[in-house]
């Protein structure tokens, strides 16, 4: 059995400068590691994310193609989705899903980063009764 100690996505991108600025200025991430082709960010609460510049000769071929925007959602949980939404609007972030409540227990909205990653900003709320059995108490 493999027992992970932690997890973080690494997203292959076309540029690092815009990505770095976007996550540092809008989500409070800090740089944990940076070189010419990779940046590893970490938030004050310990959320980690990495960005790899496309077509790096030091990397295996399977890590060369940049993210195309489909099939991936980066969820960031917050304590106050409404406050976060207002901040996103104030900063003129690319809001691709307006703030809304979901019956399964989410109050959320989505923004898109400069590379096309959809970031779901989520606040956990009480789910409707039909969804409560799906949650574990652990």
Secondary structure, 3 states (H helix, E strand, C coil): CCCCCCCCEEEEECCCHHHHHHHHHHHCCEEEEECCCEEEEECCCCCEEEEEECCCCCCCHHHCCCCCCCCCEEEEECCCHHHHHHHHHHCCCEEEEEEEEECCCEEEEEEECCCCCEEEEEEECCCCHHHHCCCCCC
